[in-house]
Amino acid sequence: ERFAAAAAASAGRHDARYRVEALVGLAASVPVADRPGVLRRLAEVCRYGGIALLPRERGLLGDPAAD
C-alpha cells in the first residue's frame, strides 16, 4: 500500500527517479497477476525520464542478469 501511495503521490512530478523507486517496490510486492500493469507504468516512467534500472532494482524484479 505504501509503494502504491508513493507512486501515486509522485505522479506528474519532475523527480522520475523517486517514482521509479516506488514502482519497483510496488511491482516487487504485488501479486503476480497485478505485476504486468505496474511493469508497464514502470517502463513508461523509465522511458520518459531516460532512466535505467539499477542492478538492485532489476534484482527485486527477478532479473537473473542483475548480478
N, C-alpha and C positions, 0 to 999 in steps of 0.2 A: 504494500500500500504506500509506503514511504517513497519508494522509487517511482511509482506511478505519479504521486503527488509532485515530486521534484521535476519529473519530465514535463508534466502539465504546467507547472509554475514557470518553467524556463522557456516555454513556447513563445516565439516571437522576440526573444531577447537576442542580444548580439553575441553572447558568450555560448557559442555552439558546443564547446568542449564540455561545459557543465551539463548540457542536455545529453551529449553522447554518454557521459559517465552515468547519468540517471537511467538512460535507456538500456545500457549494458546491464546495469543492476536489475532493472525490470525484466529484461529478457532472460537473465540467469535465474530469476526467482519465480517466474510464472509457470503454470502448467504447459507442457509441451504443445498442447492444442492451441494455446494463445500466443506462442512464440512467433509464428510467421508474420503476424501483423506488427508486432514490436520490432522484429528484424527489418521489416520494410521501412518503418519510420526511422530506424537507426541508419539504414543505408541512405535514406534521403537526407538526413541531417549531415552525415559524413560527406556525401557528395556536394551538397550545397555549401558546407563550411570548409571544404577542402581538407578534411580531417581523416587521418588514417588511425585505425585502432592500434593501441599499444599491445605488445605481446601479452601482458597480463589480462587485458580486456578480451583479446581473442581466446585466451585460455579459459576465461569464465564462460565463454560462449561455446566451448567444446572444440575449438580448433586444434587438431593434433599437431599442426605445424607451428604452434605458438611458443614452443620451447626455445 
